[in-house]
């Protein structure tokens, strides 16, 4: 069975966030870090080279493939902020409708800048999604 491509690392997430080159992405990343850490109560962990995660869950597919994944988190990419784990909870759809300017992908949201969205709604999405992912998606 193949190994997961994205795994936790020993890189300090806050140190890494402070090295993000683009000043808006860096500021948005630091603001997201504060919100995710405060709401989940979990420390930030780097997953792979650029994903900041909070909490984790173990999954097992019917095919037998299994592994660990970050529960919720984000990556301040060059083109946008990718936010992970906030679209699975049943209450997510209604919140997405009021979030503001974003694109939804398979399991993640793409946000240009935090100024484009209602941060209060984003925080509500973290509040409902984190316990859902940890308690429902995990094995």
N, CA, C and O of each residue as an XYZ file, in Angstrom:
556
protein
N       0.844     -1.183      0.000
C       0.000      0.000      0.000
C       0.887      1.243      0.000
O       1.918      1.281      0.671
N       0.478      2.251     -0.754
C       1.297      3.455     -0.866
C       1.202      4.317      0.385
O       0.217      4.289      1.123
N       2.250      5.072      0.586
C       2.329      5.972      1.743
C       1.671      7.299      1.389
O       1.714      7.725      0.235
N       1.056      7.960      2.383
C       0.452      9.274      2.157
C       1.513     10.272      1.733
O       2.637     10.254      2.235
N       1.142     11.151      0.795
C       2.070     12.176      0.326
C       2.214     13.298      1.348
O       3.287     13.885      1.486
N       1.138     13.592      2.058
C       1.153     14.710      3.001
C       1.081     14.179      4.425
O       0.076     13.604      4.843
N       2.156     14.383      5.152
C       2.237     13.917      6.528
C       2.707     15.053      7.429
O       3.295     16.023      6.951
N       2.450     14.939      8.734
C       2.932     15.982      9.655
C       4.456     16.034      9.666
O       5.136     15.028      9.467
N       4.968     17.240      9.906
C       6.415     17.410      9.983
C       6.779     18.092     11.301
O       5.902     18.466     12.079
N       8.064     18.247     11.538
C       8.542     18.908     12.749
C       8.763     20.408     12.554
O       9.215     21.091     13.474
N       8.448     20.922     11.371
C       8.620     22.347     11.097
C       7.652     23.140     11.969
O       6.477     22.784     12.067
N       8.126     24.200     12.597
C       7.276     25.046     13.428
C       6.364     25.879     12.520
O       6.842     26.649     11.687
N       5.060     25.719     12.689
C       4.089     26.374     11.811
C       4.151     27.897     11.896
O       4.091     28.571     10.868
N       4.268     28.438     13.077
C       4.298     29.892     13.220
C       5.565     30.481     12.587
O       5.514     31.529     11.943
N       6.676     29.814     12.772
C       7.920     30.255     12.132
C       7.755     30.218     10.615
O       8.152     31.154      9.921
N       7.166     29.129     10.099
C       6.955     29.011      8.661
C       6.014     30.105      8.151
O       6.279     30.715      7.115
N       4.916     30.358      8.871
C       3.978     31.403      8.447
C       4.658     32.761      8.344
O       4.349     33.546      7.448
N       5.568     33.036      9.243
C       6.279     34.311      9.206
C       7.253     34.433      8.037
O       7.782     35.516      7.785
N       7.494     33.333      7.322
C       8.366     33.379      6.144
C       7.586     33.496      4.841
O       8.189     33.605      3.774
N       6.245     33.475      4.907
C       5.452     33.602      3.679
C       5.792     34.935      3.036
O       5.699     35.987      3.669
N       6.185     34.880      1.779
C       6.729     36.047      1.087
C       5.713     37.172      0.877
O       6.008     38.334      1.155
N       4.541     36.837      0.397
C       3.544     37.866      0.086
C       2.972     38.440      1.382
O       2.466     37.681      2.208
N       3.037     39.757      1.583
C       2.622     40.340      2.864
C       1.151     40.125      3.211
O       0.825     39.941      4.384
N       0.251     40.145      2.220
C      -1.174     39.919      2.505
C      -1.404     38.460      2.866
O      -2.133     38.166      3.813
N      -0.787     37.534      2.116
C      -0.920     36.103      2.434
C      -0.355     35.809      3.826
O      -0.932     35.036      4.591
N       0.783     36.436      4.143
C       1.385     36.229      5.466
C       0.445     36.729      6.563
O       0.207     36.017      7.538
N      -0.091     37.941      6.419
C      -1.000     38.507      7.422
C      -2.268     37.673      7.537
O      -2.738     37.400      8.641
N      -2.826     37.265      6.389
C      -4.026     36.425      6.416
C      -3.724     35.075      7.056
O      -4.541     34.552      7.813
N      -2.561     34.510      6.758
C      -2.169     33.239      7.359
C      -2.032     33.333      8.865
O      -2.462     32.434      9.588
N      -1.439     34.412      9.342
C      -1.303     34.601     10.789
C      -2.660     34.801     11.447
O      -2.888     34.319     12.556
N      -3.568     35.511     10.771
C      -4.923     35.691     11.305
C      -5.678     34.364     11.328
O      -6.387     34.071     12.291
N      -5.532     33.572     10.288
C      -6.175     32.253     10.271
C      -5.592     31.359     11.361
O      -6.325     30.631     12.029
N      -4.282     31.416     11.538
C      -3.647     30.629     12.599
C      -4.275     30.960     13.953
O      -4.618     30.060     14.719
N      -4.420     32.228     14.241
C      -5.001     32.642     15.522
C      -6.413     32.079     15.668
O      -6.761     31.544     16.721
N      -7.223     32.196     14.624
C      -8.613     31.730     14.691
C      -8.688     30.211     14.844
O      -9.408     29.712     15.709
N      -7.951     29.474     14.014
C      -7.993     28.012     14.095
C      -7.502     27.518     15.449
O      -8.123     26.635     16.041
N      -6.409     28.066     15.947
C      -5.863     27.634     17.238
C      -6.844     27.937     18.373
O      -7.075     27.095     19.240
N      -7.416     29.135     18.364
C      -8.352     29.533     19.421
C      -9.607     28.665     19.392
O     -10.067     28.212     20.440
N     -10.155     28.433     18.228
C     -11.430     27.718     18.128
C     -11.263     26.219     18.346
O     -12.073     25.605     19.040
N     -10.224     25.620     17.764
C     -10.053     24.168     17.908
C      -9.376     23.781     19.207
O      -9.550     22.664     19.694
N      -8.598     24.706     19.777
C      -7.822     24.368     20.972
C      -6.643     23.466     20.664
O      -6.041     22.898     21.575
N      -6.308     23.327     19.386
C      -5.222     22.446     18.961
C      -4.010     23.257     18.517
O      -4.159     24.373     18.020
N      -2.823     22.710     18.693
C      -1.634     23.395     18.203
C      -1.549     23.282     16.683
O      -2.084     22.346     16.087
N      -0.883     24.231     16.077
C      -0.659     24.190     14.630
C       0.433     23.175     14.322
O       1.469     23.141     14.987
N       0.194     22.350     13.311
C       1.163     21.350     12.864
C       1.303     21.500     11.356
O       0.309     21.578     10.634
N       2.532     21.537     10.894
C       2.772     21.576      9.450
C       2.549     20.188      8.863
O       3.101     19.198      9.344
N       1.735     20.135      7.822
C       1.506     18.914      7.050
C       2.110     19.159      5.684
O       1.649     20.023      4.938
N       3.135     18.405      5.358
C       3.842     18.652      4.107
C       4.544     20.001      4.186
O       4.744     20.534      5.278
N       4.914     20.549      3.050
C       5.688     21.783      3.070
C       4.887     23.054      3.279
O       5.472     24.095      3.579
N       3.535     23.007      3.129
C       2.815     24.288      3.150
C       1.409     24.248      3.725
O       0.670     25.223      3.586
N       1.019     23.168      4.358
C      -0.321     23.086      4.950
C      -0.210     23.179      6.475
O       0.562     22.450      7.096
N      -0.987     24.081      7.061
C      -1.004     24.251      8.511
C      -2.290     23.597      9.011
O      -3.387     24.023      8.649
N      -2.157     22.566      9.840
C      -3.318     21.815     10.294
C      -3.528     21.894     11.785
O      -2.602     22.146     12.557
N      -4.779     21.672     12.175
C      -5.190     21.699     13.583
C      -5.994     20.434     13.841
O      -7.085     20.260     13.299
N      -5.457     19.563     14.662
C      -6.095     18.283     14.909
C      -5.889     17.350     13.732
O      -5.442     17.762     12.661
N      -6.220     16.092     13.947
C      -6.070     15.081     12.902
C      -7.123     14.012     13.096
O      -7.726     13.893     14.163
N      -7.331     13.248     12.062
C      -8.226     12.100     12.159
C      -7.653     10.960     11.338
O      -6.890     11.175     10.397
N      -8.028      9.761     11.703
C      -7.596      8.572     10.980
C      -8.739      8.130     10.080
O      -9.886      8.060     10.521
N      -8.438      7.833      8.831
C      -9.471      7.364      7.903
C      -9.113      5.971      7.402
O      -7.950      5.567      7.381
N     -10.149      5.261      7.004
C      -9.975      3.930      6.426
C     -11.042      3.771      5.351
O     -12.238      3.835      5.634
N     -10.597      3.565      4.124
C     -11.523      3.377      3.001
C     -11.878      1.907      2.857
O     -11.166      1.036      3.356
N     -12.978      1.636      2.174
C     -13.407      0.264      1.926
C     -12.336     -0.514      1.154
O     -12.245     -1.735      1.278
N     -11.537      0.186      0.367
C     -10.468     -0.453     -0.408
C      -9.339     -0.984      0.472
O      -8.496     -1.756      0.015
N      -9.329     -0.562      1.744
C      -8.270     -0.959      2.651
C      -7.234      0.141      2.865
O      -6.442      0.076      3.804
N      -7.239      1.141      2.004
C      -6.314      2.270      2.182
C      -6.692      3.022      3.445
O      -7.871      3.268      3.701
N      -5.690      3.384      4.231
C      -5.939      4.148      5.440
C      -4.773      5.077      5.711
O      -3.683      4.925      5.159
N      -5.034      6.038      6.573
C      -3.990      6.992      6.920
C      -4.519      8.062      7.846
O      -5.632      7.964      8.363
N      -3.720      9.071      8.046
C      -4.090     10.202      8.895
C      -4.118     11.462      8.046
O      -3.361     11.600      7.085
N      -5.001     12.375      8.415
C      -5.113     13.646      7.705
C      -5.378     14.749      8.711
O      -5.880     14.500      9.808
N      -5.034     15.974      8.327
C      -5.359     17.103      9.200
C      -6.873     17.240      9.270
O      -7.567     17.006      8.281
N      -7.377     17.614     10.420
C      -8.826     17.763     10.578
C      -9.300     19.029      9.872
O     -10.198     18.978      9.031
N      -8.704     20.149     10.212
C      -8.989     21.430      9.565
C      -7.672     22.188      9.437
O      -6.721     21.914     10.169
N      -7.617     23.121      8.525
C      -6.402     23.893      8.371
C      -6.426     24.742      7.121
O      -7.483     24.979      6.536
N      -5.255     25.199      6.715
C      -5.173     26.109      5.574
C      -3.758     26.112      5.005
O      -2.813     25.602      5.607
N      -3.653     26.707      3.826
C      -2.360     26.946      3.201
C      -2.414     28.295      2.501
O      -3.265     28.511      1.638
N      -1.517     29.205      2.864
C      -1.479     30.509      2.188
C      -0.716     30.389      0.866
O       0.462     30.735      0.783
N      -1.398     29.900     -0.153
C      -0.771     29.693     -1.459
C      -0.562     31.022     -2.168
O      -1.111     32.047     -1.765
N       0.229     30.994     -3.216
C       0.509     32.225     -3.952
C      -0.746     32.827     -4.553
O      -0.907     34.048     -4.540
N      -1.645     31.996     -5.084
C      -2.824     32.505     -5.779
C      -4.014     32.758     -4.863
O      -4.859     33.599     -5.170
N      -4.092     32.049     -3.751
C      -5.232     32.195     -2.840
C      -4.945     31.471     -1.533
O      -3.940     30.773     -1.394
N      -5.848     31.655     -0.582
C      -5.803     30.882      0.655
C      -6.619     29.617      0.409
O      -7.789     29.699      0.033
N      -6.027     28.473      0.614
C      -6.762     27.215      0.542
C      -7.105     26.838      1.983
O      -6.219     26.751      2.832
N      -8.383     26.615      2.254
C      -8.839     26.290      3.606
C      -9.441     24.889      3.567
O     -10.325     24.610      2.758
N      -8.960     24.012      4.444
C      -9.303     22.599      4.411
C     -10.237     22.179      5.544
O     -10.137     22.669      6.668
N     -11.144     21.262      5.219
C     -11.969     20.610      6.225
C     -13.233     21.334      6.642
O     -13.926     20.873      7.548
N     -13.553     22.445      6.014
C     -14.707     23.224      6.469
C     -15.977     22.990      5.664
O     -16.980     23.665      5.897
N     -15.961     22.057      4.729
C     -17.142     21.845      3.880
C     -17.881     20.536      4.160
O     -18.868     20.245      3.485
N     -17.443     19.753      5.118
C     -18.032     18.434      5.358
C     -19.220     18.436      6.313
O     -20.139     17.635      6.142
N     -19.227     19.291      7.285
C     -20.295     19.292      8.305
C     -21.633     19.655      7.668
O     -21.676     20.452      6.731
N     -22.721     19.079      8.167
C     -24.039     19.373      7.607
C     -24.394     20.864      7.588
O     -25.091     21.313      6.678
N     -23.935     21.629      8.561
C     -24.256     23.059      8.613
C     -23.395     23.905      7.674
O     -23.627     25.107      7.545
N     -22.417     23.302      7.024
C     -21.483     24.061      6.198
C     -22.138     24.730      5.000
O     -21.795     25.866      4.672
N     -23.065     24.063      4.343
C     -23.666     24.612      3.125
C     -24.349     25.943      3.405
O     -24.152     26.902      2.659
N     -25.139     26.019      4.450
C     -25.840     27.270      4.776
C     -24.833     28.369      5.103
O     -25.031     29.524      4.725
N     -23.758     28.018      5.800
C     -22.743     29.010      6.129
C     -21.984     29.464      4.876
O     -21.659     30.644      4.740
N     -21.706     28.539      3.974
C     -21.026     28.901      2.729
C     -21.803     29.955      1.951
O     -21.220     30.844      1.330
N     -23.129     29.843      1.996
C     -23.978     30.788      1.271
C     -23.841     32.213      1.791
O     -24.179     33.164      1.086
N     -23.346     32.371      3.025
C     -23.206     33.707      3.610
C     -21.748     34.116      3.825
O     -21.476     35.185      4.372
N     -20.810     33.265      3.392
C     -19.389     33.498      3.645
C     -18.840     34.719      2.902
O     -18.060     35.488      3.465
N     -19.233     34.895      1.680
C     -18.654     35.945      0.847
C     -17.964     35.326     -0.342
O     -18.231     34.176     -0.692
N     -17.083     36.073     -0.963
C     -16.434     35.646     -2.196
C     -15.466     34.493     -1.940
O     -14.478     34.644     -1.221
N     -15.765     33.340     -2.537
C     -14.930     32.150     -2.401
C     -15.232     31.193     -3.542
O     -16.199     31.377     -4.281
N     -14.408     30.185     -3.677
C     -14.653     29.064     -4.574
C     -14.547     27.811     -3.735
O     -13.680     27.704     -2.868
N     -15.425     26.871     -3.993
C     -15.385     25.613     -3.260
C     -14.850     24.521     -4.173
O     -15.285     24.387     -5.317
N     -13.909     23.746     -3.664
C     -13.370     22.606     -4.389
C     -13.688     21.342     -3.627
O     -14.489     21.364     -2.693
N     -13.082     20.259     -4.005
C     -13.292     18.986     -3.331
C     -12.649     19.030     -1.949
O     -11.449     18.792     -1.810
N     -13.433     19.328     -0.947
C     -12.924     19.324      0.417
C     -12.228     20.593      0.858
O     -11.755     20.666      1.992
N     -12.149     21.603     -0.008
C     -11.503     22.833      0.443
C     -12.160     24.067     -0.167
O     -12.890     23.996     -1.156
N     -11.871     25.187      0.459
C     -12.336     26.489      0.001
C     -11.142     27.268     -0.501
O     -10.036     27.137      0.023
N     -11.366     28.071     -1.508
C     -10.330     28.973     -1.997
C     -10.827     30.389     -1.779
O     -11.887     30.778     -2.270
N     -10.043     31.152     -1.033
C     -10.393     32.530     -0.696
C      -9.246     33.410     -1.161
O      -8.085     33.137     -0.856
N      -9.565     34.457     -1.891
C      -8.519     35.352     -2.376
C      -7.820     36.029     -1.207
O      -6.605     35.903     -1.054
N      -8.572     36.743     -0.384
C      -8.038     37.353      0.838
C      -9.123     37.293      1.904
O     -10.301     37.151      1.579
N      -8.744     37.397      3.157
C      -9.742     37.409      4.229
C     -10.675     38.607      4.118
O     -11.804     38.553      4.605
N     -10.222     39.688      3.485
C     -11.074     40.867      3.298
C     -12.274     40.568      2.401
O     -13.244     41.326      2.403
N     -12.225     39.479      1.638
C     -13.313     39.110      0.731
C     -14.428     38.325      1.415
O     -15.478     38.098      0.814
N     -14.218     37.909      2.658
C     -15.208     37.059      3.319
C     -15.584     37.628      4.682
O     -14.908     38.501      5.226
N     -16.674     37.109      5.208
C     -17.111     37.449      6.561
C     -16.345     36.522      7.515
O     -16.647     35.332      7.609
N     -15.372     37.068      8.205
C     -14.519     36.263      9.083
C     -15.334     35.611     10.193
O     -15.001     34.510     10.631
N     -16.396     36.268     10.657
C     -17.263     35.665     11.667
C     -17.912     34.384     11.161
O     -18.029     33.409     11.904
N     -18.333     34.382      9.904
C     -18.919     33.173      9.298
C     -17.843     32.106      9.151
O     -18.098     30.930      9.414
N     -16.643     32.502      8.735
C     -15.540     31.549      8.616
C     -15.244     30.904      9.971
O     -14.991     29.702     10.048
N     -15.276     31.696     11.027
C     -15.054     31.149     12.368
C     -16.175     30.197     12.769
O     -15.917     29.184     13.419
N     -17.414     30.504     12.391
C     -18.519     29.577     12.661
C     -18.288     28.258     11.924
O     -18.571     27.183     12.454
N     -17.775     28.351     10.709
C     -17.499     27.134      9.938
C     -16.435     26.284     10.633
O     -16.538     25.057     10.647
N     -15.424     26.919     11.204
C     -14.415     26.172     11.963
C     -15.073     25.518     13.175
O     -14.812     24.353     13.473
N     -15.923     26.266     13.871
C     -16.590     25.756     15.076
C     -17.434     24.523     14.798
O     -17.435     23.595     15.607
N     -18.150     24.482     13.684
C     -18.993     23.321     13.389
C     -18.222     22.204     12.703
O     -18.554     21.029     12.857
N     -17.192     22.569     11.944
C     -16.478     21.568     11.151
C     -15.462     20.760     11.939
O     -15.359     19.548     11.751
N     -14.711     21.409     12.817
C     -13.668     20.677     13.541
C     -14.231     19.475     14.301
O     -13.743     18.362     14.106
N     -15.237     19.655     15.156
C     -15.742     18.473     15.868
C     -16.392     17.454     14.934
O     -16.354     16.254     15.204
N     -16.982     17.919     13.850
C     -17.589     16.992     12.889
C     -16.516     16.113     12.245
O     -16.664     14.893     12.189
N     -15.458     16.720     11.767
C     -14.402     15.957     11.097
C     -13.772     14.977     12.069
O     -13.597     13.806     11.733
N     -13.428     15.429     13.261
C     -12.760     14.553     14.232
C     -13.703     13.449     14.706
O     -13.286     12.301     14.859
N     -14.958     13.787     14.936
C     -15.890     12.811     15.504
C     -16.633     11.958     14.512
O     -17.119     10.889     14.879
N     -16.742     12.383     13.264
C     -17.571     11.675     12.304
C     -16.765     11.027     11.181
O     -17.049      9.895     10.791
N     -15.772     11.729     10.663
C     -15.011     11.196      9.529
C     -13.952     10.217      9.956
O     -13.572      9.337      9.185
N     -13.467     10.355     11.173
C     -12.400      9.474     11.645
C     -12.895      8.081     11.991
O     -14.086      7.859     12.209
N     -11.954      7.151     12.037
C     -12.319      5.770     12.403
C     -12.015      5.510     13.846
O     -12.252      4.407     14.338
